[in-house]
């Protein structure tokens, strides 16, 4: 159900956010302490310098009325809109392709060693449905415990 809320929320607002010059990096519905949070991580596709506080406020002004009208969450929750940040978790093809296209440094932590190592830092060289290439070493995506782009 939690993933369905995040998925549905993303689908409800993505087109409108794109019209306003934003790209959704990730959406999560998660519990922190005793509070449920609907978290949107966004980036401004029109600026090279990341997200300002004013950008977050503009994105929030787009998201909030759509989510409120849809009434998809029973009970109370907090809507959180933030920048995708300088350390970005990589999950989807879009994330890995963004890292490759933008030549970002990436850190992969693996479940099982590849070429004697369980951790790699470098550039994404290949993205396919089942594999990720980092520094020209091919890693099965099922073996990736955590992937993050390090932008700062």
C-alpha positions, 0 to 999 in steps of 0.5 A, a space after each residue: 500500500 505504501 508504494 502504491 501511495 507514492 506511485 499514485 502520488 507521482 502519477 498524479 503530479 508528474 505532468 504538471 510538475 514537468 510543465 512548471 520546469 521540474 523533474 521528479 527524482 523520487 517519491 516515497 511514503 514513509 514513517 519517521 518516528 510517529 509521523 507519515 511523510 509523503 516525500 517528493 525529491 525534485 530538481 529544477 530542469 530549467 536551472 543548472 544550479 540545483 533547487 532554491 528554497 523558492 523552487 521548493 515552494 513553487 513545486 510544493 504549490 503545484 503538488 499540494 492541491 493535487 494531492 489534497 484533491 485526490 485524497 489518497 491518504 487516510 489519516 494525517 501525514 506531512 508533505 515534504 518537498 525537497 531538492 534531490 540533493 548532492 547525494 542521490 540514491 540511484 534506483 531506476 534506469 532514469 537515475 543511472 542514465 542521468 548519472 551516466 549522461 551527466 558524468 557524475 561520480 557514483 558509489 556502488 555497494 554490493 551484496 557479493 564481491 565482483 573482481 574481489 571488491 564489494 564497493 566501487 566508486 567511479 563513472 557509470 559506463 553502461 546501463 541496461 535492464 539487468 546490468 550496470 557498468 561502472 568503470 567498465 566493470 559490469 555489475 548485475 543489478 540484483 547484486 547492488 545493495 546501494 547506489 548513490 551519485 555523489 554530486 558535491 
